[in-house]
Amino acid sequence: MRKITLTSHFPAPIEKVWGLLQRSDTLVHVAAPLLTFRHLTGPFPEIWVDGHHEVKLRFLGFVPLGRQSIDIRIEQQPNDVYTILDAGSGRIAKVWDHLITIAPEGDGTRYTDEVTIDAGLLTLPVTLFARVFYGHRQRRWRELLARSKAGGHPRSGFRAGGRPVDGP
């Protein structure tokens, strides 16, 4: 089992980050184009709630990676700290526990992805991919928040149904 942690400072109030973090279309947007998700029992909920979701994953939109379980648990901690835990598992990674923690930091928000991975003999390469993937996600978050700060609607990067608009 391996663990990675990546942290960024987002120059946006925690309320804005928390509002976007709760939306499933934000996940779809920040993961693209590296990973795409297809919910197996209908559309994703608009707002995440505690519960279980089965998805099919694709790398770069076309390489099938199999099914993945997403098991969501949301908590508000003291001092305006929020967490979302996905106790995930799938065909490649038997354990993919992803904890997102956001907290106020100065004039913005500290955003942390902490991921614990067990993929048997593939744990090291899967962990290396996860480091790249979560760095990509945090970059996409910064772009999304910058677009919002520049006067664009924070969801202006989304098409109907939560699919990201082509582009950066």
C-alpha positions in Angstrom: 0.0 0.0 0.0 1.2 3.5 -0.8 0.0 7.0 0.0 0.4 10.3 -1.8 -0.5 13.8 -0.7 -0.8 16.9 -2.9 -1.8 20.3 -1.5 -2.5 23.6 -3.3 -3.6 27.0 -2.3 -6.6 28.3 -4.2 -7.1 32.1 -4.2 -10.9 31.7 -3.7 -13.0 31.7 -0.6 -13.8 28.3 0.9 -17.5 28.8 0.3 -16.9 28.9 -3.5 -14.5 25.9 -3.4 -16.9 23.9 -1.2 -19.8 24.7 -3.5 -18.0 23.5 -6.5 -16.5 20.5 -4.8 -19.9 19.1 -3.9 -20.9 19.0 -7.6 -20.3 15.8 -9.5 -19.8 17.8 -12.7 -16.8 19.4 -11.1 -15.2 16.0 -10.8 -16.0 15.2 -14.4 -14.4 18.5 -15.5 -11.2 18.4 -13.4 -10.5 14.7 -14.2 -10.8 15.3 -18.0 -9.2 14.4 -20.3 -7.0 12.0 -18.4 -9.9 10.0 -16.9 -13.5 9.9 -17.9 -16.3 8.4 -15.9 -19.6 6.8 -16.9 -22.1 6.3 -14.1 -23.6 2.8 -14.5 -27.0 3.4 -13.0 -28.0 6.7 -14.6 -26.6 10.2 -14.3 -24.4 11.3 -11.4 -26.3 13.2 -8.7 -25.9 16.9 -9.2 -24.7 17.3 -5.7 -22.7 14.5 -4.0 -24.3 12.9 -1.0 -23.1 10.0 1.1 -23.5 6.8 -0.9 -22.3 4.3 -3.3 -21.8 4.8 -7.1 -20.5 2.4 -9.7 -18.7 3.9 -12.7 -16.8 2.7 -15.8 -13.4 4.5 -16.1 -11.6 5.3 -19.3 -8.1 6.6 -19.7 -8.0 9.5 -22.2 -11.6 8.9 -23.0 -11.1 5.6 -24.9 -8.9 3.1 -23.0 -11.1 1.0 -20.8 -9.9 0.7 -17.2 -12.9 -1.3 -15.9 -15.4 -0.6 -13.1 -14.7 1.6 -10.1 -16.7 1.9 -7.0 -17.0 5.4 -5.6 -18.2 5.4 -1.9 -18.7 8.9 -0.8 -18.8 10.2 2.8 -19.0 14.0 3.4 -18.1 15.7 6.7 -17.8 19.2 8.0 -15.1 19.5 10.7 -14.6 22.3 13.2 -13.1 25.6 12.0 -14.7 25.5 8.5 -12.8 22.4 7.4 -14.7 20.2 5.0 -13.8 16.6 3.9 -15.1 14.3 1.2 -13.8 10.7 1.4 -14.1 8.3 -1.5 -13.4 4.8 -0.2 -13.0 3.5 -3.7 -12.0 0.3 -5.3 -11.9 -1.2 -8.7 -10.5 -3.8 -11.1 -6.9 -2.4 -11.0 -6.7 -0.9 -7.6 -8.4 -2.9 -4.8 -8.0 0.1 -2.6 -8.2 3.7 -3.9 -9.1 5.8 -0.8 -9.2 9.4 -1.7 -9.6 12.1 1.0 -10.2 15.7 -0.1 -9.8 18.2 2.6 -10.4 22.0 2.2 -9.7 24.6 4.9 -9.5 28.4 5.0 -6.0 29.6 4.4 -5.2 33.3 4.4 -7.4 34.9 1.7 -8.2 31.6 0.1 -8.5 27.9 0.5 -6.0 25.1 1.2 -7.0 22.1 -0.9 -5.5 18.7 -0.2 -5.8 15.4 -2.0 -4.6 12.4 0.0 -4.8 9.0 -1.7 -4.0 5.6 -0.4 -3.6 2.9 -3.1 -3.2 -0.8 -3.1 -3.0 -2.4 -6.5 -1.0 -5.4 -5.7 2.0 -5.7 -8.0 0.9 -2.6 -9.9 0.8 -0.4 -6.8 4.0 1.5 -7.7 3.0 2.4 -11.3 -0.6 3.2 -10.2 0.7 5.5 -7.5 3.0 7.3 -10.0 -0.1 7.7 -12.3 -2.1 9.0 -9.3 0.5 11.6 -8.5 0.3 12.9 -12.1 -3.5 12.6 -12.1 -4.0 14.6 -8.9 -1.5 17.3 -10.0 -3.6 17.5 -13.2 -6.8 17.8 -11.2 -5.4 20.6 -9.0 -4.3 22.5 -12.1 -7.7 22.1 -13.6 -9.2 23.4 -10.3 -7.0 26.5 -10.5 -8.1 27.2 -14.1 -11.7 26.8 -13.2 -11.4 29.2 -10.2 -9.4 31.7 -12.3 -12.1 31.7 -15.0 -14.7 32.3 -12.3 -12.6 35.1 -10.7 -12.2 36.8 -14.1 -15.9 37.3 -14.3 -16.9 34.1 -16.0 -19.4 31.8 -14.4 -17.6 29.0 -12.5 -19.4 26.4 -14.5 -18.7 28.1 -17.9 -16.3 25.3 -18.6 -19.2 22.7 -18.6 -21.6 21.5 -21.2 -25.1 20.4 -20.3 -24.8 17.1 -18.5 -21.6 18.1 -16.8 -19.3 17.2 -19.7 -16.3 19.6 -20.0 -16.1 22.0 -22.9 -13.1 21.2 -25.2 -10.2 23.4 -24.5 -7.7 23.9 -21.7 
